[in-house]
Amino acid sequence: MLCDRCKKNEAQVYYTEIINGEKTEQHLCEECAAEYTSFHMGTPIMNQELTLGNLLSTILGNYGGTAQEKGNAQTELHCDNCGMTYSEFMKTGRFGCENCYESFHTLLDKSIRSIQGADTHTGKKPKKYEVKTKDIINELSEIDKLSIQLQDAVEKEEFEEAARLRDRIRALKKEEINNA
Amino acid sequence: MLKWYKEAANNSDVIISSRVRLARNLKKYPFSIKLNDQQADLLVQEVGEAGKVLVTQTNKKYNFCNVNVLTDIDKIAMVERHVISPLLVEKEQSTGLILSEDEKVSIMINEEDHLRIQSVTGGMNIFEAFKTANLIDDITSELFDFAFSEKYGYLTSCPTNLGTGLRASYMMFLPALTVAGRITQLAEELGKYGIALRGTYGEASKSYGNIYQISNQKTLGSTEKEIIERLNRIVEQVMRQERRQREYLLTNSYDEIEDKVYRSYGILKYAKQISSADAMALLAQLKFGADMELIHIGQNYNIHELMMNIQPGNLQYQLDKAISSTQRDKFRADYIRKALPNIV
């Protein structure tokens, strides 16, 4: 069958479009399909073998934007520290250094959530970090500290504790206003 | 000090061992794929030194070795005993290992991550394994600055290990579910809960002797304790299913199973040559029979230890030389004949 649009090449893509409930069906050749739709048959993603190794990078890659945007991103985005490029990462699924997480962070958040089901660490911290976190907390005002605890209580659905904290914060705020 | 596979343990009819692994990277070096040879040498040397500190801060003795200078037989034997991973063996760069004398604790150096801290216990005892790995992590984090971010937690070479870097796994003996053809379905079900079921030697490996590994897939967003508790709940379910299936088998085909178990014992006891796959299948039958008390070979006899000892690498390790596979099959048959206890 020849392409519905150019009537020259063999049709290879069956394209259905539904706009405002109206359905149009077209048989297109590769060229016309690429031109009239955002469909790129020749993108590396589609030709790539879907081995287990790059399944991961495919998941990650799919969050990087459309195929065309990714083409640009691949030439630009790299890690300054270790020289790892985005396409290199897509191939191996491994990062080159700790800075890569920073360098690629714009593409990372959603994809990490899709692999891990979460995007924020809540587990163990190295001791040195715990000390640092404690220092920061110590510098906070009483109200800030209580607000953090309140948030924590709400997340854990400990509503009685949350109510107690909320009242305490209100009382402190009132005091502050009175003192001022 | 008893090695883990010699310990008497909880639920050992279904659970062979509990294992915890923590992935850590040093801040000062690039990750594995960007690490050059010189940096790899330095990394192995530097972390290797930490072995000495571990000796003084825990009540265990540790040994350090450069893995890439070991003989192939030594390496394969260690993989078969789950001390090191196949990946560590394949690497051409400098790689190292710190191993406790009882083989319960090991640190692989320059595997996929700079450090892979592993701790194992016999039977169902994963919190004990975690406690040990966590202690080793505490001690090593005093010595090195680990790559860590407030948001993502411990930074790892592959994002699938990000966060806690924790992989908790059980080695499970599931003969009844295997016979019932339930393993593939089970693997799919577990996958929905973020739990992976794999063959005996981890990723993409086959299962020998009806032994499988069950482990968490997600490492980010939950605390270490939550990850382990979630895995435990699932594993308890699997254990219950396996036991129910075993009972079902025994009620419905007691005679056939008893016959199979005794035939397995007979072949193992009198064979003149035997391949490791055959031996594993027969030993699995025997273990099943012993666990279900169809056959009595002494309560403390550990069939799983025998399973590891008759693997190609470990056989040659005991002989201290490489031999052809036919010779190996003969030696294996000899070895089993001598090691197998009498029926009580």
Interface residues (C-beta under 8 A of the other chain):
Chain A: L52 L56 L60 N81 C82 G83 M84 T92 G93 R94 F95 G96 C97 E98 C100 Y101 L108 S111 I112 I115 Q116 G117 A118 D119 T120 H121 T122 G123 K124 K125 P126 K127 K128 Y129
Chain B: N25 K27 P30 F31 S32 I33 K34 E112 N134 D137 D138 S141 E142 D145 F146 A147 F148 S149 E150 K151 Y152 G153 Y154 L155 S157 C158 P159 T160 L162 G163 T164 L166 G194 A204 K218 T219 L220 G221 S222 T223 E224 I227
